[in-house]
Amino acid sequence: MDIALLIDGYADQNRHRGWPRQRLLHECLRAAIRSGTLAAGTRLAASRALAEELGLARNTVLYAYEQLASEGYVTTDRRGTVVAAVAPDRKPAAQRHAATPQAGLSQRALALRPQPGPAEMMGAFVPGVPALDHFPLTLWRRMLERAWRAMTVEQLNYGDPAGEPLLREAIADHLRAARGVVCDAAQVFITDGTQSSLDLCMRALADVGDTIWIENPGYGGALAAARAASLNVAGIDIDDDGMVASADDWLLRPPRLVYTTPSHQYPVGGVLSLRRRLALIAAAREAGALVIEDDYDSEFRHDGAPLPAMQGLAPDAPVVYLGTFSKTMFPSLRIGFVVVPPWLAESFAQMRAQSSARGRVAEQLALAEFLRSGQFALHLRRMRRLYRQRRDALVAALEQHLGSVATVHGGSAGMHLALRFTLPELDDHAISAQALEHGIVAEPLSGKDTQGVSGWRGLMLGYAQVPAERMEGLVKQLAAILHLAAFAANRSRRH
């Protein structure tokens, strides 16, 4: 915390008060502690060091510290002065400004759905988080160190806006071999992950007011990106075989973009059939639309070989292919990619040159080595075996303890499955909230509705980070909540 900057800002806001420096310092520190800017446990600078930094007499700093200590805002020991645990005083600030008109959030921002916080992003059954304790972290550190040692002074400058050439080539090689994607490195563009890719595509490939189709229920990140780009969202219902687009849909609400998760539909988990894939490509080509294929966790196919990507099913398919390393490696890596059709590659490169963040060269070079060395493929094989075991344990427990009130969908691939309630009266939001009280994060399917009511009521269960031996105990806890809710629903129906 830069205390000098904090003091200057506070002094500007309270210049009219005419306070002496010692009171100004005391009031500033107290306000910072009350607001949470200086968090509990923060060790304040030594009085002599702070006095020298601020150009004050040491007694001035000592006065401020002593006042704070007497009021209970700090504690002192042999090692110095530490901020005490004090409840942050955020409410009065909002009340003080309630009567004054303030610039606020846009309607697009207000429409965004709440996202789980860090405490909810680990544990059973959070979707989308891999088995982080099985990642070869020591090997990854070595590759990062090699990348840093090999970097030149020139590479400390802004990087290639499309991404490091070595990584783009390695990704293109992997996609051709493993996913059936037809591309070369010039079509591959590195991003900060799937959400970054979606924001980029929605802004680059459609104009304000254009229509985008999104699966219903579907991925909230795609919905957020579409709204941020001021696109007109049309929810297209899904079944066990993925998106169901009718002739009337193409006639009455023709899209500019079609967003789909064909290899493992998010959140239900279905697989878009080959017939529907080919029909979607043909219809999009005829309508002059682009399909955005989000292949977020297709590397994990548990029943049979991974299905080839839509992008490679037809020559010059109008498909933009998205991928990420958040699921196959670890989320904080923040590296994803977009593969555009060849006729868009040059224009995309020019646009990225004007808008992209250029950096993180070492991570990209290390990832290129991880791919080239065969370690990525080895890691995927290990994770497939692990996730298959965990999927099998979860499905067996669900069928044993919840087979009478819910059915399993989408367990053939990926890192999560869907549990659909057989009783439509069950409130999946309420059940999700009760599960959270027991430390179980089971997201409600109805919370994924894109536009209107999809009819899917149930829970998303991510199993990648849950050991197989814990599945039955966790499912029993979930079953107790569900059976009680089902009993209440049946009783209400009879009366």
C-alpha positions in Angstrom: 0.0 0.0 0.0 1.4 3.4 -1.0 0.6 5.5 2.1 1.9 8.7 0.5 -0.5 8.3 -2.4 -3.3 7.5 0.1 -2.5 10.6 2.1 -2.4 12.8 -0.9 -5.8 11.6 -2.1 -7.4 11.9 1.3 -5.9 15.4 1.7 -7.4 16.5 -1.6 -10.8 15.3 -0.5 -10.6 17.0 3.0 -8.6 20.1 2.2 -11.5 22.3 3.3 -11.2 21.0 6.9 -7.9 22.6 7.6 -6.6 19.7 9.7 -3.0 19.6 10.9 -0.8 16.9 9.4 -0.9 14.6 12.4 -4.7 14.5 12.4 -4.8 14.2 8.7 -2.6 11.1 8.9 -4.6 9.6 11.7 -8.0 10.2 9.9 -6.6 8.9 6.6 -5.4 5.7 8.1 -8.6 5.2 10.1 -10.7 5.7 7.0 -8.6 3.2 5.1 -8.9 0.6 7.8 -12.7 1.2 8.1 -13.2 0.9 4.3 -11.1 -2.3 4.1 -8.4 -0.6 1.9 -6.0 -1.5 4.7 -7.0 -5.1 5.4 -6.7 -6.9 8.7 -3.2 -8.3 9.2 -1.5 -5.6 7.2 1.7 -4.5 8.8 2.2 -0.7 8.7 5.5 0.8 7.9 7.8 1.6 10.9 7.2 5.1 12.3 10.7 6.3 11.4 10.4 5.0 7.8 7.0 6.4 7.3 8.0 9.8 8.7 10.9 9.9 6.2 8.7 8.9 3.3 6.1 11.5 4.1 8.5 14.3 5.2 7.0 14.4 8.6 8.3 14.5 12.1 8.5 11.1 13.7 6.3 12.3 16.6 3.5 13.0 14.1 3.5 9.4 12.9 3.8 8.1 16.5 0.7 10.2 17.5 -1.3 8.7 14.6 -0.3 5.2 15.5 -1.0 5.7 19.2 -4.5 7.1 18.5 -5.3 4.2 16.2 -4.1 1.7 18.9 -6.2 3.4 21.5 -9.3 3.2 19.3 -8.7 -0.5 18.6 -7.8 -0.1 14.9 -4.3 -1.5 15.2 -2.3 -3.6 17.6 1.4 -3.3 18.4 4.1 -5.9 19.2 7.8 -6.2 19.0 7.7 -6.4 15.2 5.6 -3.3 14.6 2.1 -2.0 14.1 -0.5 -4.3 12.6 -4.1 -3.6 11.4 -6.7 -5.2 13.7 -9.7 -7.1 12.5 -12.4 -4.5 12.1 -15.6 -4.9 10.1 -15.3 -2.7 7.0 -17.6 0.3 7.0 -18.9 0.2 3.4 -22.5 1.1 3.9 -22.2 4.7 5.1 -20.3 5.7 2.1 -23.1 4.5 -0.2 -25.6 6.3 2.0 -23.6 9.5 2.0 -23.7 9.6 -1.8 -27.3 8.2 -2.3 -28.7 11.7 -2.7 -26.1 12.7 -5.3 -26.6 11.6 -8.9 -23.6 9.4 -9.9 -22.5 7.8 -13.1 -23.3 4.1 -12.9 -23.3 0.8 -14.7 -24.8 0.4 -18.2 -27.9 -1.7 -18.7 -25.7 -4.4 -20.3 -23.6 -4.6 -17.2 -26.6 -4.6 -14.9 -28.0 -7.6 -16.9 -24.9 -9.7 -16.3 -25.5 -12.8 -14.1 -23.6 -13.1 -10.8 -20.6 -15.4 -11.0 -19.3 -17.7 -8.2 -16.5 -16.2 -6.0 -13.1 -17.7 -5.4 -14.4 -19.7 -2.4 -16.9 -21.4 -4.6 -14.5 -22.3 -7.4 -13.0 -25.3 -5.6 -14.5 -28.5 -4.2 -17.5 -30.7 -5.1 -19.0 -30.3 -7.6 -17.7 -27.2 -9.3 -17.8 -27.5 -13.1 -14.9 -26.5 -15.3 -12.1 -26.9 -12.8 -9.6 -29.7 -13.6 -7.7 -32.0 -11.2 -5.1 -29.3 -10.4 -3.2 -31.6 -7.9 -2.4 -33.9 -10.8 -0.8 -31.3 -13.1 3.0 -31.8 -13.6 3.9 -28.5 -11.9 7.6 -29.3 -11.5 7.9 -30.0 -15.2 6.0 -26.9 -16.1 8.3 -24.8 -13.9 11.4 -26.2 -15.7 9.9 -25.3 -19.1 9.1 -21.8 -17.9 12.7 -21.4 -16.6 14.1 -22.6 -19.9 11.8 -20.1 -21.8 13.0 -17.2 -19.6 16.7 -18.2 -20.1 16.3 -18.4 -23.8 14.5 -15.1 -24.2 16.3 -12.3 -25.9 16.2 -8.6 -25.0 14.0 -8.0 -28.1 11.4 -10.5 -26.7 11.0 -8.3 -23.6 9.3 -5.8 -25.9 5.6 -6.0 -27.0 5.0 -9.5 -28.5 3.3 -10.5 -31.7 -0.3 -9.4 -31.5 -1.5 -12.7 -32.9 0.6 -14.7 -30.4 4.1 -16.2 -30.4 4.7 -18.0 -33.8 6.1 -21.1 -32.1 2.9 -21.6 -30.1 0.6 -20.9 -33.0 2.4 -23.6 -35.1 2.4 -26.0 -32.2 -1.4 -25.5 -31.7 -2.1 -25.9 -35.4 -0.1 -29.2 -35.5 -2.0 -30.5 -32.4 -5.4 -29.5 -33.7 -4.8 -31.2 -37.1 -3.6 -34.4 -35.5 -6.0 -34.6 -32.5 -9.1 -32.7 -33.4 -9.4 -33.0 -37.2 -9.2 -29.2 -37.6 -8.1 -28.0 -41.0 -5.8 -25.0 -40.4 -2.3 -23.6 -40.5 -0.6 -21.3 -38.1 -1.7 -18.2 -39.9 -5.3 -19.0 -38.9 -4.5 -19.4 -35.2 -4.7 -16.4 -32.8 -3.8 -16.5 -29.2 -6.2 -15.0 -26.6 -6.4 -14.8 -22.8 -8.9 -17.7 -22.7 -12.4 -18.6 -23.9 -14.1 -15.4 -22.6 -11.5 -13.3 -24.3 -12.1 -15.3 -27.5 -15.8 -14.8 -27.3 -15.5 -11.0 -26.7 -13.2 -10.8 -29.7 -15.5 -12.8 -32.0 -18.7 -11.0 -31.1 -17.2 -7.6 -31.7 -15.2 -8.5 -34.8 -17.7 -10.7 -36.6 -21.0 -9.0 -36.0 -22.4 -5.5 -35.9 -24.7 -3.9 -33.2 -28.2 -5.4 -33.5 -27.2 -8.5 -35.5 -28.7 -11.7 -34.3 -26.7 -14.5 -32.6 -28.1 -17.9 -31.8 -27.1 -19.3 -28.4 -28.1 -22.7 -27.1 -30.9 -22.7 -24.5 -29.8 -23.6 -21.9 -26.3 -22.4 -22.7 -23.1 -20.9 -21.6 -23.5 -17.7 -19.6 -20.1 -16.4 -20.8 -21.4 -16.4 -24.4 -24.6 -14.6 -23.4 -22.5 -12.0 -21.5 -20.2 -11.4 -24.5 -23.2 -11.1 -26.9 -24.9 -8.5 -24.7 -21.7 -6.6 -24.3 -21.5 -6.4 -28.1 -25.1 -5.3 -28.2 -26.2 -8.3 -30.3 -29.7 -9.6 -30.5 -29.8 -12.9 -28.7 -32.0 -15.8 -29.8 -32.1 -18.8 -27.6 -32.3 -22.1 -29.6 -33.5 -25.1 -27.6 -31.4 -28.2 -27.2 -32.2 -31.9 -26.6 -30.0 -34.9 -25.9 -28.4 -34.5 -29.4 -27.6 -30.8 -29.0 -29.0 -27.7 -30.7 -32.3 -28.1 -32.5 -32.7 -25.4 -35.2 -35.9 -25.5 -37.2 -36.6 -24.2 -40.7 -38.7 -21.5 -39.1 -35.7 -20.4 -37.0 -33.7 -19.8 -40.1 -36.6 -18.0 -41.8 -37.9 -15.9 -39.0 -34.8 -15.0 -37.0 -31.8 -15.6 -39.3 -28.5 -15.3 -37.4 -25.2 -13.6 -38.2 -23.5 -15.8 -35.6 -24.4 -19.2 -34.2 -22.7 -20.2 -30.9 -22.6 -23.9 -30.1 -20.7 -26.4 -27.9 -21.2 -29.5 -30.1 -18.7 -31.9 -28.6 -20.1 -31.6 -25.0 -23.0 -29.2 -24.8 -22.8 -26.7 -21.9 -24.4 -27.3 -19.5 -26.4 -30.4 -20.3 -23.6 -32.4 -21.9 -25.2 -33.7 -25.0 -23.2 -34.4 -28.2 -24.4 -32.7 -31.5 -25.0 -35.5 -33.9 -23.1 -35.8 -37.2 -26.3 -35.2 -39.1 -27.1 -32.0 -37.3 -23.5 -30.8 -37.6 -23.5 -31.2 -41.3 -26.9 -29.6 -41.6 -25.8 -26.6 -39.4 -22.7 -26.0 -41.6 -24.8 -26.2 -44.8 -27.5 -23.9 -43.4 -25.0 -21.4 -42.1 -23.2 -21.3 -45.4 -26.4 -20.6 -47.3 -27.5 -17.9 -44.8 -24.1 -16.2 -44.8 -23.7 -16.9 -41.1 -20.6 -18.0 -39.1 -20.7 -20.8 -36.6 -18.6 -20.3 -33.4 -17.6 -23.8 -32.3 -16.6 -23.7 -28.6 -14.5 -26.9 -28.1 -13.8 -26.2 -24.4 -13.4 -29.7 -23.0 -13.6 -32.1 -26.0 -10.2 -33.6 -25.3 -11.9 -35.7 -22.6 -14.0 -38.3 -24.3 -14.8 -41.2 -22.0 -16.8 -43.5 -24.3 -14.9 -43.9 -27.5 -12.4 -41.8 -29.4 -12.7 -38.0 -29.3 -15.1 -36.7 -32.0 -13.6 -34.6 -34.8 -14.3 -30.9 -34.7 -17.1 -29.4 -36.8 -14.5 -27.1 -38.4 -13.0 -29.9 -40.4 -16.1 -31.7 -41.5 -16.6 -29.8 -44.7 -14.3 -27.9 -47.1 -14.1 -24.2 -46.2 -16.7 -24.6 -43.4 -17.9 -21.2 -42.1 -16.8 -22.1 -38.6 -14.7 -20.2 -36.1 -13.1 -22.7 -33.7 -12.4 -21.8 -30.1 -10.1 -23.7 -27.7 -8.6 -23.2 -24.3 -5.9 -24.7 -22.0 -7.9 -23.8 -18.9 -9.5 -27.3 -18.8 -6.6 -29.4 -20.1 -3.9 -27.7 -18.0 -4.9 -25.1 -15.4 -7.2 -22.0 -15.4 -4.7 -19.4 -14.3 -2.6 -20.0 -17.3 -5.1 -17.8 -19.2 -4.2 -19.0 -22.7 -6.9 -19.8 -25.3 -7.0 -19.5 -29.0 -9.2 -18.8 -32.0 -8.9 -20.5 -35.4 -10.6 -18.4 -38.1 -11.5 -19.5 -41.7 -8.7 -18.8 -44.2 -10.5 -16.0 -45.8 -10.7 -14.1 -42.5 -7.1 -14.7 -41.4 -5.5 -11.5 -42.9 -8.3 -9.2 -41.7 -8.2 -10.8 -38.3 -4.5 -10.3 -38.1 -4.8 -6.6 -38.9 -7.5 -6.1 -36.3 -5.5 -7.9 -33.6 -2.5 -5.7 -34.4 -4.7 -2.7 -33.4 -6.5 -4.1 -30.4 -4.7 -7.0 -28.7 -2.6 -7.1 -25.5 0.9 -8.2 -26.5 2.9 -10.0 -23.9 3.4 -13.1 -21.7 5.9 -14.4 -24.1 7.6 -16.8 -21.7 4.3 -18.6 -20.9 3.6 -19.0 -24.6 7.0 -20.3 -25.4 6.8 -22.8 -22.5 3.4 -24.0 -23.7 4.8 -24.5 -27.2 7.5 -26.7 -25.7 4.9 -28.6 -23.6 3.0 -29.3 -26.8 6.0 -30.1 -29.0 7.7 -32.4 -26.4 4.7 -34.8 -26.2 4.2 -33.9 -22.5 0.8 -32.3 -23.3 -0.5 -35.5 -25.0 0.9 -37.6 -22.1 -0.9 -35.4 -19.5 -4.1 -35.7 -21.5 -3.9 -39.5 -21.5 -3.4 -39.5 -17.7 -6.3 -37.1 -17.1 -8.6 -39.1 -19.4 -8.1 -42.2 -17.3 -8.5 -40.2 -14.0 -11.7 -38.4 -15.2 -13.2 -41.6 -16.5 -12.7 -43.3 -13.1 -14.3 -40.3 -11.4 -17.1 -40.1 -13.9 -17.9 -43.8 -13.4 -17.9 -43.4 -9.6 -20.2 -40.4 -9.7 -22.7 -42.0 -12.2 -22.9 -45.2 -10.1 -23.6 -43.2 -7.0 -26.2 -41.1 -8.7 -28.0 -44.0 -10.2 -28.0 -45.8 -6.8 -29.2 -43.0 -4.6 -31.0 -40.6 -7.0 -32.3 -42.8 -9.8 -35.9 -42.4 -8.7 -35.9 -38.5 -8.8 -33.3 -37.5 -11.4 -31.7 -38.8 -14.6 -28.1 -38.4 -15.7 -27.2 -36.6 -18.9 -24.0 -35.8 -20.7 -21.6 -38.1 -18.9 -19.9 -39.4 -22.1 -17.4 -36.6 -22.3 -15.9 -33.6 -20.6 -15.5 -32.8 -16.9 -19.1 -32.4 -15.8 -22.5 -34.0 -16.3 -26.1 -32.9 -15.8 -28.6 -34.3 -13.3 -32.1 -33.6 -14.6 -35.0 -33.7 -12.1 -37.9 -36.0 -13.0 -40.3 -33.8 -11.1 -40.8 -30.3 -12.8 -42.0 -28.8 -9.5 -38.5 -29.1 -7.9 -36.8 -25.8 -7.5 -33.2 -26.3 -8.6 -32.1 -22.9 -7.3 -33.4 -23.7 -3.8 -31.8 -27.2 -3.9 -28.5 -25.7 -5.1 -28.6 -23.2 -2.2 -29.2 -26.0 0.3 -26.4 -28.0 -1.2 -24.0 -25.1 -0.8 -24.7 -25.0 2.9 -23.2 -28.5 3.0 -20.2 -27.4 1.0 -21.5 -28.8 -2.3 -21.4 -26.5 -5.3 -24.1 -27.8 -7.7 -25.2 -25.1 -10.1 -28.8 -25.1 -11.1 -29.6 -25.9 -14.8 -32.4 -23.3 -14.9 -29.8 -20.6 -14.2 -28.3 -21.4 -17.6 -31.5 -20.5 -19.5 -30.5 -18.2 -22.4 -33.8 -16.8 -23.4 -37.1 -17.9 -22.0 -37.7 -21.1 -20.0 -35.8 -24.1 -21.5 -37.6 -26.7 -19.4 -34.3 -28.1 -18.1 -34.4 -28.3 -14.3 -31.6 -29.9 -12.4 -28.0 -29.6 -11.4 -24.6 -29.3 -13.0 -22.1 -31.6 -11.4 -18.4 -31.2 -12.1 -16.4 -34.3 -11.1 -12.8 -33.6 -12.4 -11.5 -32.4 -9.1 -13.4 -34.8 -6.8 -11.6 -38.1 -5.8 -13.6 -41.2 -6.8 -13.7 -42.4 -3.1 -15.5 -39.3 -2.1 -18.3 -39.5 -4.6 -20.8 -41.8 -2.7 -20.6 -39.7 0.5 -21.2 -36.5 -1.4 -24.0 -37.9 -3.5 -25.7 -39.2 -0.3 -25.7 -35.7 1.1 -27.2 -34.4 -2.1 -29.7 -37.3 -2.2 -31.0 -36.4 1.3 -31.7 -32.8 0.1 -33.4 -34.0 -3.1 -35.5 -36.7 -1.6 -36.8 -34.4 1.0 -37.7 -31.8 -1.7 -39.4 -34.5 -3.8 -41.4 -35.7 -0.8 -42.6 -32.2 -0.2 -43.5 -31.7 -3.9 -45.5 -35.0 -4.0 -47.3 -34.2 -0.8 -48.2 -30.7 -2.2 -49.4 -32.3 -5.4 -51.8 -34.7 -3.6 -53.3 -31.8 -1.6 
